[in-house]
Amino acid sequence: MKIIRLGSRASLAIASLCAGAQFARAQVAPSATPADSEVIELSVFEVKSKRDSAYVADKSVATTGFAADLSKIPLAINVVTAQFLDDTGGVGFNGIANYQAGFTTDQGGMENGSRNSAGIDPTVGAVTGGEPLRTRLRGQPINVSQRNGLPMKFGFGTENVDRVEVARGPMSVFIGGSTLGGVMNLVTAKPAFDPSYKFSTKVDSNESFQVKADLTGPIVKDKLAYRVIALYSDDNTWRDFSSSETVFVNPQLTWRPFRKLTTRIEYAHRDLTGNMVSNSMQATQAYQNDYDNPSQALLNLGSSTALARPYTVAEYRTRIARTFANWRLDKFTVDGRWRSLGEGESFTAGDWAGGYDANHFGENDSFASKYDLVEGEANLMVADWLEVRAFGRWANQHSYTTFFSNALRRYPDGSTPLLSATTTATKRQETPLTGKLEAVFTKEFLKVKHKLLGGYELAFNQAWSVNPTFDFTRLAAVNASPNVAGSPATLTGANILNYFDPRVHAVPNYEAVLTWNDETLAPGLNAQSYSRIFPEAAYTAYSGSFWQDRITAFAGYRNSVIQQSSYNLDRDRVQITRFLNTAKTSTQSHTLGLVFEPFQGFNLYVSRNVGAEAVAAGSLINAGAGFTNLVTAEERAANPVPDLEGTGNEAGIKMEFFDRKLIGRVGVFELSRRNTVIIDNERTATDTRNVGTAVDPNPATQNLAQVARVQWNRTIDGNKSAGVEVGFTWMPNRNYTVVVEASHLWTNKLTLSQPLAGTAPTAAAAIDYAILNGRPLDNTPDDTLRIWQKYSFTEGAMKTGWIGFGIRAQTSLMPLASNSSWGTVLPGWTVFDAAFGYQVRVFDRPIDLQLNVENLTDKLYSAGGRTWSNPRTFTLSATTRF
């Protein structure tokens, strides 16, 4: 029989335990064909199985920590290969998610609304208008993306992708923390000892252009190999003012000084610049209707006020013109039901000149995202029974935005205020440093294969965020719009943004009103903030396989510790005050699992994961820019964000039949997440520090030109999702392949604790419970379906050609379900994609031509988040290899 030894790959460590009966040690594959009794040793950096195909991988690499047989892992993990991405035309995070079941993203992410920046730490809301990206897997958030098994706090790009492992939750011990949705793990292309030279170019119907080179090969035979990947991309989307440029360079070296040691080091530089792309406008027609034609019941409410008579139509319009809270309260008083903006409605194009194409940020809302990183790893086989692995990464990431505006709605008075998001302009630097050390002990005793994993991971993350200053007097005065009720005749300063009307006014140049405090303030004055985080984790795991590896039981434990401090700094990064200093907080995660193979090719699996995640820097109260003195450290400490908690159960079947012509999985899951943070609009509005601001509900003191000084948040307990998920790849012959991914949630709801009777619950709790309880989870449809088919011609005139056809469909969803102020519903949709490939020869050199058509029927739809998805888009690419 053959013994296969497979090497360790990157991951947060505890996942190693689930490799079960199939995972073992690894090194360089010998060149000779082994006999049945020989050991096959696969390179830790080039884990490839002879059972792999263009769309199917046999082993899990980064997520499990070992090159483990996917059929023996008690989780739903599937691999998106680079070939599948190429064929479907997938780019970036959204390109991967497009053909994954149960996966929805916020398509209005930072990278021009076409490439979601989910690789950026989602707890940092600067790139998305102050709130986390709404990426959901099985209805649950993804805590953070990974690169080669370590957390990634920089943009998720696929310029150097080899494969992407999509691991669906529960993942509490395998990843650490409360992760329920799962993780997207980018496995990068590594140096190879077989020379290969690939050049490609790409253009699309949005006038985008890209060139790429990928060169790899040996420097010293079997000892030293290199890889260099370089890319330049000039991108545009279908939205107005959406151009961007990407420069990516990635040189790498792999060194194998002797048979038992393999090392790799790489440098990567990615520089992305462009103009921000806004979310789409949302309808608020019910609100508008009551402004235009208030009912007599609404007018009669004036009799209970100091007026002692019904409101006139003009008086009532003044009452609700820009105060949604007043309208909602009035409607509740009349009929006993709380309302949300856009309830039951979808997006509208609004009155912008660009219609659906409009970018509400205008042409002067630039962004930049740049990183440099150095990553290295080493794998040493100390003995047959002991493998040791070290991995580390340093990165330096800079981001910059002038993210000023977000015109999500039209007020019923006719204005489209742009001031609401002025505080989200950012200039940020982050330098995460992460290291990990693992040891795996393997021994057979009493006919049981024992495997023991021990590991330790440590990180030191620093971040600097510069405070902006706004001077609206720099804006030139403009005439008022006749469409906006109550507008001053001439608009100056902040009123240009408060009474903005796109039917009349040009989008202001926001960069003209912005300065950065590190450039303008004198030394010694508060100009920026600084935070440092020290997360660490120790973990251990055991697995035992017996009965010819047909039964594998495993268990694991992880202890995570985090500590954080935050400071106010001056322009030169000299410390002024420390406003946050948390003690070390530890949380624990554990897992149990079982894999049973009753007959060959048919595996039953079950797993249970329980995890918690400390929110070291979290507080339910936060101050707006320029008002940090209004919230004391003691008040923040007295209102901490509670630990996130996650519990998940999963059971399923994995199968490989007909000599791997049919590979699939069917799994059922139940996930529950507690302490999700949402905005507490009512408490924010009633905070006395916000009297005289735009959120002040009292018309007598309300000032629309002043943003809120403090913001309160609250938590939702018990968000639940449960359902079934199916994934199959069928390859009946060498010509045809079909990939099917589908999911159905029978539980998809927010759940809140009902206010206790007799305790005088606050208005906020009553409103939130009435509106939110039982709503679907954020950005989560009940059903998703993804199908991709490819047929390759192997004879005749088309023998070098192929065709592909895709179907993507899902039911309706609510992008902001957890916010009681919003009730927008995105309708379900079905769209089609197509691809055509053909190889020609030019000067006796093969060139692969490919045409992709996304959204073949040009359907207007939204796949998720708060913006429209791409219309019909043509992309033509050409690739040659040496």
C-alpha positions in Angstrom: 0.0 0.0 0.0 1.1 3.6 -0.4 1.7 5.9 2.5 1.1 9.5 1.7 2.8 12.1 3.9 1.5 15.6 3.6 3.0 18.8 4.8 1.7 21.5 7.1 0.2 24.6 5.5 -0.9 27.9 7.0 -3.9 28.3 9.2 -5.0 29.2 12.6 -3.8 26.1 14.2 -6.5 24.2 15.9 -7.9 23.2 12.5 -5.1 20.7 12.2 -7.0 18.2 14.3 -9.7 17.7 11.7 -7.3 16.3 9.2 -8.3 13.0 10.7 -7.2 9.8 9.1 -5.8 11.4 6.0 -3.3 14.0 7.2 0.3 13.2 7.9 3.8 14.7 7.4 5.2 16.1 4.2 8.2 16.9 2.1 9.4 17.0 -1.5 7.9 14.6 -3.9 10.6 12.2 -5.3 10.9 12.2 -9.1 10.7 8.5 -9.5 7.4 6.7 -9.6 7.0 5.0 -6.2 6.1 1.4 -5.7 3.2 0.5 -3.5 5.4 0.3 -0.5 7.1 3.6 -1.0 6.3 6.8 0.8 5.0 9.7 -1.3 6.2 13.0 0.2 4.5 16.1 -1.1 6.0 19.6 -0.8 4.5 21.7 1.9 4.6 24.7 -0.6 3.3 22.8 -3.6 0.6 20.6 -2.2 -1.1 19.1 -5.3 -2.9 15.9 -5.6 -3.1 13.6 -8.6 -6.8 13.5 -7.8 -7.2 17.2 -8.5 -8.9 18.5 -11.5 -9.4 22.0 -13.0 -12.3 22.7 -10.7 -11.9 20.2 -7.9 -9.1 20.0 -5.2 -8.6 16.9 -3.2 -6.9 18.5 -0.2 -7.5 21.3 2.2 -4.3 23.4 2.5 -4.5 26.6 4.5 -7.8 26.3 6.4 -7.0 22.9 8.0 -3.3 23.5 8.6 -2.5 20.3 6.9 -3.0 19.0 3.4 -6.0 17.0 4.6 -8.4 15.0 2.5 -11.5 17.2 2.1 -13.8 14.2 2.5 -12.4 13.5 6.0 -12.9 17.0 7.4 -16.0 17.4 9.6 -16.8 20.8 8.0 -18.2 22.1 4.8 -14.9 23.3 3.1 -14.8 23.7 -0.7 -12.0 25.0 -2.9 -12.4 27.6 -5.6 -9.5 27.0 -8.0 -7.7 29.6 -10.0 -9.0 27.9 -13.2 -12.6 28.2 -12.0 -12.0 31.9 -11.3 -10.5 32.4 -14.7 -13.3 30.6 -16.5 -16.1 32.5 -14.7 -14.3 35.8 -15.0 -14.2 36.2 -11.2 -12.1 39.0 -9.7 -11.5 39.8 -6.1 -13.8 38.9 -3.1 -17.0 39.3 -5.0 -15.7 37.2 -7.9 -15.2 34.3 -5.5 -18.5 34.7 -3.7 -20.5 34.9 -7.0 -20.7 31.1 -7.4 -20.9 30.1 -3.7 -24.1 29.0 -2.0 -25.3 30.9 1.0 -22.8 33.7 0.3 -23.9 37.4 0.0 -21.6 40.4 0.0 -22.0 44.2 0.1 -21.3 45.0 -3.5 -20.9 48.7 -2.7 -17.5 48.0 -1.1 -14.5 50.2 -1.2 -12.9 49.0 -4.4 -15.2 50.8 -6.9 -18.3 48.9 -6.0 -17.0 45.9 -8.0 -14.4 44.4 -5.8 -15.4 44.1 -2.1 -12.6 45.0 0.3 -13.5 42.4 2.8 -9.9 41.7 3.4 -9.7 44.9 5.4 -10.5 44.4 9.1 -14.4 44.6 9.1 -14.4 46.0 12.6 -12.9 49.2 11.0 -15.8 50.9 9.4 -13.9 53.7 7.7 -14.1 52.2 4.3 -17.8 51.6 4.4 -19.2 54.7 6.0 -18.7 53.8 9.6 -20.2 50.3 9.6 -18.9 46.8 9.0 -19.1 45.3 5.5 -22.2 43.2 5.3 -20.6 40.0 4.0 -22.7 37.0 5.1 -22.1 33.3 4.9 -25.1 31.2 6.0 -26.6 34.4 7.4 -23.6 35.0 9.7 -20.7 37.5 9.5 -17.2 36.5 8.5 -14.9 37.9 11.1 -11.9 38.4 8.9 -10.4 37.0 5.7 -7.2 35.1 5.7 -4.1 34.9 3.5 -2.2 31.5 3.7 -3.9 30.8 7.0 -3.2 34.0 8.9 -5.6 36.9 9.4 -5.4 39.6 6.7 -6.0 43.2 7.5 -5.4 44.6 4.0 -7.3 44.5 0.7 -8.4 41.1 -0.6 -7.0 40.8 -4.1 -6.7 37.8 -6.3 -3.8 39.0 -8.4 -1.7 36.0 -7.1 -4.3 33.5 -6.3 -3.6 29.8 -6.5 -6.9 28.7 -4.9 -9.3 30.0 -2.3 -10.7 27.8 0.4 -14.2 28.7 1.5 -14.8 27.2 4.9 -18.3 27.4 6.2 -19.0 27.6 9.9 -19.2 26.6 12.7 -15.5 27.6 13.0 -15.0 28.7 16.6 -12.0 26.6 17.4 -10.7 26.2 13.9 -10.4 30.0 13.4 -10.7 31.3 16.9 -13.4 33.5 18.4 -17.1 33.6 17.6 -16.8 33.0 13.9 -20.0 31.3 12.7 -20.3 32.1 9.0 -16.8 30.8 8.2 -13.7 32.2 6.5 -12.4 33.0 3.1 -8.8 31.8 2.9 -6.6 33.0 0.0 -3.9 30.6 -0.8 -1.3 32.3 -3.0 0.7 30.9 -5.9 4.1 29.8 -4.7 7.4 29.3 -6.5 7.6 26.0 -8.6 10.6 24.0 -9.7 9.1 23.4 -13.1 9.6 26.6 -15.2 6.5 28.4 -16.4 6.1 31.8 -18.0 2.6 33.3 -18.4 1.5 36.6 -19.9 -2.1 37.9 -20.1 -4.0 41.0 -21.0 -7.7 41.9 -20.5 -10.1 44.6 -21.6 -13.8 45.0 -20.9 -16.8 47.0 -22.0 -16.3 49.5 -19.2 -13.0 50.6 -20.9 -10.9 48.7 -18.3 -7.5 47.4 -19.2 -5.2 44.9 -17.4 -1.8 43.3 -18.1 -0.2 40.6 -16.0 2.9 38.5 -15.9 3.5 35.3 -13.9 7.0 33.9 -14.1 8.3 30.9 -12.0 11.1 28.3 -12.2 14.3 27.0 -10.6 17.4 29.0 -9.8 19.2 26.0 -8.4 17.8 22.6 -9.3 15.7 21.1 -6.5 17.1 23.7 -4.1 16.1 27.2 -4.9 13.1 28.4 -7.0 11.6 31.8 -7.7 8.3 33.3 -8.7 7.5 36.9 -9.8 3.9 38.1 -10.3 3.3 41.6 -11.6 0.0 43.3 -12.6 -1.2 46.7 -13.8 -4.9 47.4 -14.0 -6.8 50.5 -15.1 -10.3 49.8 -14.0 -13.7 51.4 -14.6 -17.2 50.3 -13.6 -20.6 51.0 -15.1 -21.1 53.7 -12.4 -20.2 57.4 -12.9 -16.8 58.6 -11.8 -15.5 55.1 -10.9 -12.0 54.9 -12.3 -9.2 53.3 -10.4 -5.6 51.9 -10.9 -3.9 48.9 -9.3 -0.2 48.1 -9.3 0.8 44.7 -7.8 4.3 43.2 -7.6 5.1 40.0 -5.8 8.6 38.4 -5.9 9.1 35.1 -4.0 11.8 32.6 -3.2 11.5 29.0 -2.0 14.7 27.4 -0.6 15.2 23.7 0.2 18.6 23.4 1.7 18.1 19.7 2.5 15.3 17.2 2.2 13.6 17.7 5.6 13.6 21.5 5.5 11.6 23.8 3.2 11.5 27.6 3.5 9.8 30.4 1.6 10.0 34.2 1.7 8.1 36.8 -0.3 7.5 40.5 -0.6 4.2 41.9 -2.0 3.3 45.4 -2.9 -0.2 46.5 -3.9 -1.2 50.1 -4.6 -4.8 50.8 -5.4 -6.1 54.3 -6.0 -9.4 55.6 -7.4 -12.6 57.5 -6.8 -15.1 56.2 -4.3 -18.4 54.8 -5.5 -21.6 55.4 -3.4 -24.4 53.1 -2.4 -27.6 53.6 -4.3 -30.5 55.8 -3.3 -33.3 54.0 -1.4 -37.0 54.7 -1.6 -39.0 56.2 1.3 -42.3 56.6 -0.5 -44.6 56.1 2.6 -42.7 58.9 4.4 -43.1 61.1 1.4 -46.8 60.3 1.0 -47.6 61.5 4.5 -45.6 64.7 3.9 -47.4 65.4 0.6 -50.9 64.4 1.8 -51.0 64.0 5.6 -54.2 62.2 6.8 -56.6 63.9 9.0 -55.7 61.5 11.8 -52.1 62.8 11.6 -53.2 66.4 11.5 -55.5 65.8 14.6 -52.4 65.0 16.7 -51.8 68.7 17.0 -54.7 68.9 19.4 -52.7 67.0 22.0 -49.8 69.6 21.8 -49.5 73.1 23.0 -51.4 74.2 19.8 -54.6 72.6 21.3 -55.9 72.3 17.7 -55.1 70.2 14.6 -52.0 70.9 12.7 -52.3 72.7 9.4 -50.8 70.9 6.5 -47.9 73.3 6.4 -47.3 72.9 10.2 -47.3 69.1 9.9 -44.9 69.2 7.0 -42.6 71.3 9.1 -42.8 68.7 11.9 -41.8 65.7 9.8 -39.8 67.4 6.9 -36.5 66.1 8.2 -37.4 64.3 11.3 -38.2 60.7 10.6 -38.5 59.9 14.3 -41.5 62.3 14.5 -43.2 60.7 11.6 -42.7 57.2 13.0 -44.0 58.2 16.4 -47.0 59.9 14.9 -47.8 56.8 12.8 -47.5 54.6 15.9 -49.8 56.9 17.8 -52.4 56.7 15.0 -52.4 52.9 14.3 -50.1 51.3 16.9 -47.4 50.1 14.4 -43.8 51.2 14.2 -42.4 52.1 10.7 -39.1 51.9 9.0 -37.8 54.0 6.2 -38.3 52.3 2.8 -40.4 49.6 4.4 -41.2 47.0 1.8 -39.5 49.1 -0.9 -36.4 48.6 -3.0 -33.9 51.0 -4.5 -34.8 53.9 -6.7 -32.6 55.8 -9.2 -33.6 59.1 -7.7 -33.3 62.4 -9.6 -29.6 62.3 -10.3 -28.5 63.0 -13.8 -26.9 59.6 -14.1 -30.0 57.7 -13.0 -29.0 54.2 -11.9 -25.5 54.9 -12.9 -25.2 57.9 -10.6 -22.3 58.0 -8.1 -23.6 60.2 -5.3 -20.1 61.0 -4.1 -19.3 62.9 -7.3 -16.0 63.0 -9.0 -13.9 64.4 -6.1 -14.1 61.6 -3.5 -10.9 59.8 -3.9 -9.5 56.8 -2.0 -6.2 55.0 -1.8 -5.3 51.6 -0.3 -1.7 50.5 -0.3 0.2 47.8 1.4 3.6 46.3 1.6 4.2 42.9 3.3 6.9 40.4 4.0 5.8 36.9 4.6 7.9 33.8 5.4 7.5 30.3 6.5 9.6 27.2 7.3 8.7 23.5 7.7 11.1 21.1 9.4 10.7 17.3 9.8 12.6 16.8 13.0 11.8 13.1 13.0 9.2 10.7 11.5 7.0 11.5 14.5 7.6 15.2 14.8 7.0 18.1 12.5 7.7 21.7 13.4 6.5 24.8 11.5 7.0 28.5 11.8 5.2 31.2 10.0 5.3 35.0 10.1 4.2 38.2 8.4 4.8 41.9 8.6 2.6 44.3 6.7 2.3 48.1 6.4 -1.0 49.3 5.1 -2.1 52.8 4.3 -5.7 53.9 3.4 -7.1 57.2 2.6 -10.6 58.4 1.7 -12.6 61.5 1.4 -15.8 59.6 2.0 -18.0 62.6 2.6 -21.5 61.8 1.4 -24.0 59.0 1.3 -27.3 60.1 -0.2 -29.3 57.1 0.8 -32.6 58.9 0.8 -34.5 62.0 -0.3 -36.1 63.9 2.6 -39.8 64.6 1.9 -39.0 68.4 1.9 -37.1 67.8 -1.3 -33.5 67.9 0.0 -30.9 65.3 -0.4 -28.6 66.0 2.5 -24.9 65.2 2.1 -23.7 66.2 5.5 -24.6 63.0 7.3 -21.3 61.2 6.5 -18.7 63.9 6.6 -17.0 62.4 9.7 -16.1 59.3 7.7 -13.1 60.8 5.9 -10.1 58.8 6.9 -6.3 58.7 6.7 -5.1 55.5 8.4 -1.9 53.5 8.7 -1.9 50.0 10.1 1.1 47.7 10.7 0.1 44.2 11.8 2.8 41.8 12.8 1.9 38.1 13.2 3.8 34.9 14.0 2.9 31.4 14.7 4.7 28.2 15.8 3.2 24.7 15.6 4.3 21.2 16.4 2.6 18.0 15.4 3.3 14.6 17.1 2.1 11.5 15.2 2.2 7.9 16.6 0.3 4.7 16.2 -0.4 2.9 19.4 -2.8 0.1 20.2 -4.0 0.2 16.5 -5.1 3.8 16.9 -3.4 6.6 15.0 -2.8 9.3 17.6 -2.1 12.8 16.5 -1.4 15.7 18.9 -1.1 19.3 17.9 0.3 22.1 20.0 0.6 25.7 18.9 1.0 29.3 19.8 0.1 32.4 17.8 1.0 36.0 18.7 0.3 39.3 17.0 1.0 43.0 17.5 -1.2 45.3 15.5 -0.7 49.1 15.5 -2.9 51.6 13.8 -2.9 55.4 13.4 -6.0 57.3 12.3 -5.7 61.0 11.6 -8.6 63.3 12.5 -10.1 65.5 9.7 -11.2 69.1 10.0 -13.9 70.5 7.8 -14.3 74.1 6.7 -17.5 74.4 4.7 -16.9 78.2 4.2 -14.5 77.2 1.4 -17.5 76.2 -0.8 -18.7 78.8 -3.2 -22.2 80.0 -2.6 -25.0 78.6 -4.8 -28.6 79.5 -5.4 -31.2 77.5 -3.5 -33.3 74.9 -5.3 -37.0 75.7 -5.7 -37.7 72.0 -5.0 -36.6 72.2 -1.4 -39.1 73.5 1.1 -37.7 76.0 3.7 -34.4 76.4 1.9 -32.5 79.7 2.3 -32.5 81.7 -0.9 -28.7 81.5 -1.1 -26.8 78.5 0.2 -23.4 79.0 1.8 -21.2 76.8 4.0 -22.8 73.7 5.4 -26.2 74.6 4.0 -24.9 73.7 0.6 -24.8 70.1 1.8 -27.9 70.3 4.0 -30.2 71.6 1.2 -28.5 69.9 -1.7 -30.7 69.0 -4.6 -29.1 67.0 -7.5 -31.8 68.2 -9.9 -30.3 71.7 -9.6 -26.9 71.6 -7.9 -23.6 70.1 -8.9 -22.0 67.7 -6.4 -19.6 69.8 -4.3 -15.9 69.2 -4.3 -15.6 67.6 -0.9 -11.8 67.6 -1.0 -12.0 71.4 -1.0 -13.4 71.5 2.5 -11.1 68.9 4.1 -7.8 69.3 5.9 -5.9 66.7 7.9 -5.0 67.6 11.5 -1.5 66.2 11.3 -0.8 68.7 8.5 -2.4 71.8 10.0 -2.4 71.6 13.8 0.6 72.7 15.9 2.6 70.2 17.8 1.1 69.3 21.2 -2.5 69.5 19.9 -4.7 66.4 19.5 -4.4 65.5 15.8 -4.8 61.7 15.5 -5.5 58.6 17.5 -3.4 55.5 18.0 -4.4 52.0 19.0 -2.3 48.9 19.6 -3.7 45.4 20.0 -2.0 42.3 21.4 -4.0 39.2 20.4 -2.5 35.8 21.2 -3.7 32.2 21.3 -2.5 28.9 22.6 -4.2 25.8 21.4 -4.0 22.0 21.5 -5.9 19.3 19.8 -6.0 15.5 19.6 -7.4 13.1 17.0 -7.6 9.4 16.9 -8.2 7.3 13.9 -9.0 3.6 13.9 -10.8 0.8 12.1 -8.7 1.3 9.0 -9.2 5.0 9.3 -12.9 4.7 8.8 -13.6 6.3 12.2 -11.9 9.5 13.3 -12.8 11.2 16.6 -11.3 14.6 17.5 -11.5 17.3 20.1 -9.8 20.7 20.5 -9.4 23.6 22.9 -8.2 27.1 22.3 -7.5 29.9 24.7 -7.5 33.4 23.1 -6.2 36.5 24.9 -6.4 40.1 23.8 -5.3 43.4 25.3 -5.6 46.9 23.8 -4.6 50.5 24.4 -5.6 53.6 22.6 -4.1 57.1 22.7 -4.6 60.7 21.4 -1.5 61.9 19.6 -0.3 65.1 18.2 0.8 65.6 14.6 4.2 64.1 15.3 2.7 61.0 17.0 3.7 62.3 20.5 1.3 60.9 23.1 -1.1 63.4 24.7 -3.6 61.3 26.6 -4.6 57.6 26.8 -8.3 57.2 26.5 -8.5 53.4 26.5 -6.5 50.7 28.3 -8.1 47.3 28.7 -6.8 44.5 30.8 -6.0 41.2 29.2 -9.2 39.4 28.4 -9.3 35.7 27.7 -12.0 33.7 25.9 -12.2 30.0 25.3 -13.4 27.9 22.4 -13.8 24.2 22.1 -14.8 21.6 19.5 -15.9 18.0 19.2 -16.2 16.1 15.9 -16.6 12.7 14.3 -16.1 11.3 10.8 -17.4 7.9 9.9 -17.0 6.1 6.6 -19.4 3.1 6.4 -18.3 2.3 2.9 -15.7 3.7 0.6 -16.5 7.1 -0.8 -19.3 7.9 1.6 -18.4 9.8 4.8 -20.8 11.0 7.6 -19.6 13.8 9.7 -20.8 15.8 12.8 -19.3 18.6 14.7 -20.1 21.0 17.5 -18.3 24.3 18.1 -18.6 26.8 20.9 -16.6 30.0 20.8 -16.4 33.5 22.3 -14.6 36.6 21.2 -13.6 39.5 23.4 -14.3 43.0 22.2 -11.4 44.6 24.0 -11.9 48.1 22.6 -15.6 48.1 22.3 -18.0 50.6 23.9 -21.6 51.2 23.4 -21.1 55.0 23.3 -18.8 56.8 20.9 -18.0 60.4 20.3 -18.0 62.1 16.9 -14.9 63.7 15.5 -14.1 66.8 17.4 -16.2 65.9 20.4 -14.1 63.2 22.2 -14.1 65.3 25.4 -17.9 64.7 25.7 -17.5 61.0 26.4 -15.1 60.1 29.3 -13.1 57.0 29.5 -15.1 56.1 32.6 -18.4 56.3 30.6 -17.0 54.2 27.8 -15.7 51.6 30.3 -19.1 51.6 32.0 -20.8 50.7 28.7 -18.6 48.0 27.2 -19.6 45.9 24.2 -20.2 42.4 25.6 -18.2 39.5 24.2 -19.4 38.0 21.0 -20.6 34.4 21.5 -21.2 31.8 18.9 -22.6 28.2 19.0 -22.8 26.0 16.0 -23.8 22.4 15.2 -23.4 20.7 11.8 -24.0 17.2 10.4 -23.6 16.0 6.8 -22.5 13.6 4.2 -19.6 13.9 1.8 -19.3 11.6 -1.1 -17.0 10.6 -4.0 -18.5 8.2 -6.5 -17.7 6.7 -9.9 -13.9 7.2 -9.7 -14.4 10.9 -8.5 -16.7 11.7 -11.4 -19.3 12.8 -8.9 -18.1 14.7 -5.8 -20.4 16.3 -3.4 -21.6 17.3 0.0 -25.0 17.7 1.8 -24.9 19.3 5.2 -27.4 20.7 7.7 -26.4 23.3 10.2 -27.7 25.4 13.1 -25.9 28.6 14.1 -26.6 31.1 16.9 -24.8 34.4 17.4 -25.2 36.7 20.4 -24.3 40.3 21.1 -24.3 41.7 17.6 -23.9 45.5 17.8 -26.3 47.8 16.0 -27.0 51.6 16.2 -29.4 52.7 18.9 -31.0 55.6 17.0 -33.5 56.5 19.7 -31.0 56.7 22.6 -28.7 58.7 20.3 -31.5 61.2 19.6 -32.5 61.6 23.2 -29.0 62.0 24.6 -28.8 65.6 26.0 -25.4 66.0 24.4 -27.1 65.9 21.0 -29.5 68.7 21.8 -29.1 71.3 19.0 -27.9 68.7 16.4 -29.5 67.1 13.4 -30.8 64.1 15.4 -32.5 66.3 18.1 -36.2 65.3 17.9 -37.3 68.7 19.3 -38.0 71.1 16.3 -37.4 74.1 18.5 -33.8 73.2 19.2 -32.9 71.0 16.2 -30.0 72.2 14.1 -29.7 70.3 10.8 -26.2 71.8 10.2 -24.7 70.1 13.3 -24.0 66.3 13.2 -24.6 64.2 16.3 -21.9 64.7 18.9 -22.3 61.2 20.4 -23.6 57.9 19.2 -25.1 55.0 21.2 -25.1 51.4 20.1 -27.0 48.4 21.4 -26.7 44.7 21.0 -29.0 42.1 19.5 -29.0 38.6 21.2 -29.7 35.3 19.6 -29.4 35.9 15.8 -30.1 32.5 14.4 -29.7 30.7 11.1 -30.3 27.0 10.3 -30.7 25.2 7.0 -29.4 22.8 4.4 -26.5 23.3 1.9 -25.7 21.3 -1.1 -22.6 21.3 -3.3 -21.8 18.9 -6.2 -19.3 18.7 -9.0 -20.2 16.2 -11.8 -17.6 15.3 -14.5 -19.3 12.5 -16.5 -16.6 12.7 -19.2 -13.6 14.8 -20.1 -15.7 17.2 -22.1 -18.4 18.3 -19.6 -18.3 19.6 -16.0 -21.1 21.1 -14.0 -20.8 22.7 -10.5 -24.0 23.1 -8.4 -24.1 25.1 -5.2 -27.5 25.6 -3.4 -28.7 26.5 0.1 -32.0 26.9 1.9 -32.5 28.5 5.3 -35.5 27.4 7.3 -34.4 29.6 10.1 -33.3 33.1 9.1 -34.2 35.7 11.8 -33.1 38.3 14.2 -34.2 37.6 17.7 -34.4 40.1 20.5 -35.2 39.7 24.2 -38.8 41.0 24.8 -38.9 44.0 27.2 -40.0 42.8 30.6 -43.5 43.6 31.6 -43.8 46.0 34.5 -40.3 47.4 34.2 -41.2 50.5 32.1 -39.1 49.5 29.1 -37.5 52.3 27.2 -39.1 53.5 24.0 -36.0 52.3 22.2 -36.4 48.7 23.4 -40.1 48.7 22.5 -39.5 50.1 19.0 -36.6 47.7 18.3 -38.5 44.7 19.5 -41.6 45.6 17.5 -39.7 46.1 14.3 -36.7 43.8 14.5 -37.8 40.7 16.2 -38.3 38.0 13.5 -36.8 40.0 10.7 -34.4 38.1 8.4 -30.7 38.4 9.2 -28.7 41.3 7.5 -28.1 40.8 3.8 -29.3 37.1 3.9 -31.7 35.5 1.4 -33.5 32.3 2.4 -32.5 30.5 -0.8 -29.5 30.7 -3.1 -28.6 28.7 -6.3 -25.4 28.8 -8.3 -24.7 26.6 -11.3 -21.7 26.7 -13.7 -21.3 24.5 -16.7 -18.4 24.0 -19.0 -18.1 22.0 -22.2 -14.7 21.6 -23.9 -14.5 20.5 -27.5 -11.9 17.8 -28.1 -12.3 17.1 -31.8 -13.3 18.8 -35.0 -12.9 22.5 -35.9 -13.6 23.6 -32.3 -11.3 21.1 -30.6 -9.3 23.9 -28.9 -12.5 25.7 -27.8 -14.9 25.6 -24.9 -18.1 27.2 -23.8 -19.4 28.0 -20.3 -22.8 29.0 -19.0 -23.7 30.1 -15.5 -26.9 30.6 -13.5 -27.1 32.7 -10.3 -30.3 33.1 -8.4 -31.5 34.0 -4.9 -34.6 35.1 -3.1 -35.3 38.5 -1.5 -33.2 40.0 1.3 -33.0 43.0 3.6 -29.6 44.6 3.5 -30.0 46.6 6.7 -32.4 44.3 8.6 -30.8 44.9 12.0 -31.3 48.7 11.8 -34.8 49.5 12.9 -34.7 52.7 10.9 -34.5 50.9 7.5 -36.9 48.4 6.0 -35.7 48.3 2.4 -36.2 44.9 0.7 -34.2 43.8 -2.3 -36.3 41.5 -4.6 -35.1 38.1 -5.6 -33.4 37.6 -9.0 -32.0 35.2 -11.6 -29.2 36.2 -13.8 -27.1 34.4 -16.4 -23.4 34.5 -17.4 -21.6 33.0 -20.4 -18.1 32.4 -21.5 -16.4 31.4 -24.7 -12.8 30.2 -25.1 -10.7 29.3 -28.1 -7.0 28.8 -28.7 -5.3 30.2 -31.7 -1.7 30.2 -32.8 0.2 33.4 -33.7 3.8 33.0 -34.9 3.6 29.4 -33.8 2.8 30.5 -30.3 -0.5 29.3 -28.6 -2.7 32.1 -27.4 -5.9 31.5 -25.4 -8.7 33.9 -26.2 -11.6 34.2 -23.8 -14.8 36.2 -23.8 -16.9 36.5 -20.7 -20.4 38.0 -20.6 -21.7 38.8 -17.1 -25.5 39.3 -16.7 -26.3 38.1 -20.2 -29.9 39.5 -20.2 -28.8 42.9 -18.7 -31.1 42.5 -15.7 -31.3 45.3 -13.2 -30.7 43.6 -9.8 -28.8 43.8 -6.6 -26.9 40.8 -5.4 -26.5 42.2 -1.9 -25.7 45.3 0.1 -27.0 48.7 -0.9 -26.1 49.1 -4.5 -27.1 47.7 -7.9 -25.0 44.9 -9.4 -23.2 45.0 -12.7 -25.3 45.3 -15.9 -24.3 43.3 -18.9 -20.5 43.4 -19.1 -18.2 42.0 -21.8 -14.6 41.0 -20.9 -12.1 39.9 -23.5 -8.8 38.3 -22.4 -5.8 36.8 -24.1 -3.2 34.6 -22.5 0.0 33.0 -23.7 2.4 30.6 -21.9 6.1 29.6 -22.5 
